[in-house]
Amino acid sequence: EAQVTQNPRYLITVTGKKLTVTCSQNMNHEYMSWYRQDPGLGLRQIYYSMNVEVTDKGDVPEGYKVSRKEKRNFPLILESPSPNQTSLYFCASRRQGRVVGNQPQHFGDGTRLSIL
Amino acid sequence: QQQVKQSPQSLIVQKGGIPIINCAYENTAFDYFPWYQQFPGKGPALLIAIRPDVSEKKEGRFTISFNKSAKQFSLHIMDSQPGDSATYFCAASKAAGNKLTFGGGTRVLVKP
């Protein structure tokens, strides 16, 4: 079954304690991306990756890091989490087509982070 | 500032009604406009998408209307069913671009 898998699904932690949210896809997609979802703001892109070892900032990258060492994995790292990073996070992937419109994004089921 | 503005934030209709969700964008370089549907506890899933060379697109009971001059587009859910209750997001991007800009979302509740 084609899927994007995120772990953990839920996490409560404290300010300053480093955490990593993993994302893995089994569709051999080149493009992967992280979003955060907040009420009234929709989904905002944090970082994206066009392929292995190629990453770039989205609209809200501050406080986050990513890496893309393997094609299937794209972890999101919060080195020193703060309460304003409490949110619902989604990882997504798609084929890196010539025209983005022809390549729908496949989303994971989300990770709810609470930072106290 | 939000480049894609979506309204209303929430909507309640009776079964069989036609919920309408509106979106407006600012960037004239956008030329791909998808709608995503999200059920509780799940990630968004692509519902339907339109490009600005057409004014309307239908897929089943879902219809997108597009007004290029007004920089607006909307989603209509015909003969809505309780199973359509979900949060709907409009989005926009540039062709061959790498960023998808989302609207704020609309929570739709269809009452039996």
Chai-1 contact restraints between the chains, C-beta under 6 A:
chainA,res_idxA,chainB,res_idxB,connection_type,confidence,min_distance_angstrom,max_distance_angstrom,comment,restraint_id
A,G40,B,G104,contact,1.0,0.0,6.0,A-B,restraint_1
A,L41,B,G104,contact,1.0,0.0,6.0,A-B,restraint_2
A,G42,B,F89,contact,1.0,0.0,6.0,A-B,restraint_3
A,G42,B,F102,contact,1.0,0.0,6.0,A-B,restraint_4
A,G42,B,G103,contact,1.0,0.0,6.0,A-B,restraint_5
A,G42,B,G104,contact,1.0,0.0,6.0,A-B,restraint_6
A,G42,B,G105,contact,1.0,0.0,6.0,A-B,restraint_7
A,L43,B,F102,contact,1.0,0.0,6.0,A-B,restraint_8
A,Q45,B,K99,contact,1.0,0.0,6.0,A-B,restraint_9
A,Y48,B,N98,contact,1.0,0.0,6.0,A-B,restraint_10
A,F90,B,G43,contact,1.0,0.0,6.0,A-B,restraint_11
A,V99,B,A95,contact,1.0,0.0,6.0,A-B,restraint_12
A,V99,B,A96,contact,1.0,0.0,6.0,A-B,restraint_13
A,V100,B,S93,contact,1.0,0.0,6.0,A-B,restraint_14
A,V100,B,A96,contact,1.0,0.0,6.0,A-B,restraint_15
A,V100,B,G97,contact,1.0,0.0,6.0,A-B,restraint_16
A,G101,B,Y32,contact,1.0,0.0,6.0,A-B,restraint_17
A,P104,B,L46,contact,1.0,0.0,6.0,A-B,restraint_18
A,F107,B,G43,contact,1.0,0.0,6.0,A-B,restraint_19
A,F107,B,P44,contact,1.0,0.0,6.0,A-B,restraint_20
A,G108,B,G43,contact,1.0,0.0,6.0,A-B,restraint_21
A,D109,B,K42,contact,1.0,0.0,6.0,A-B,restraint_22
A,D109,B,G43,contact,1.0,0.0,6.0,A-B,restraint_23
A,G110,B,G43,contact,1.0,0.0,6.0,A-B,restraint_24
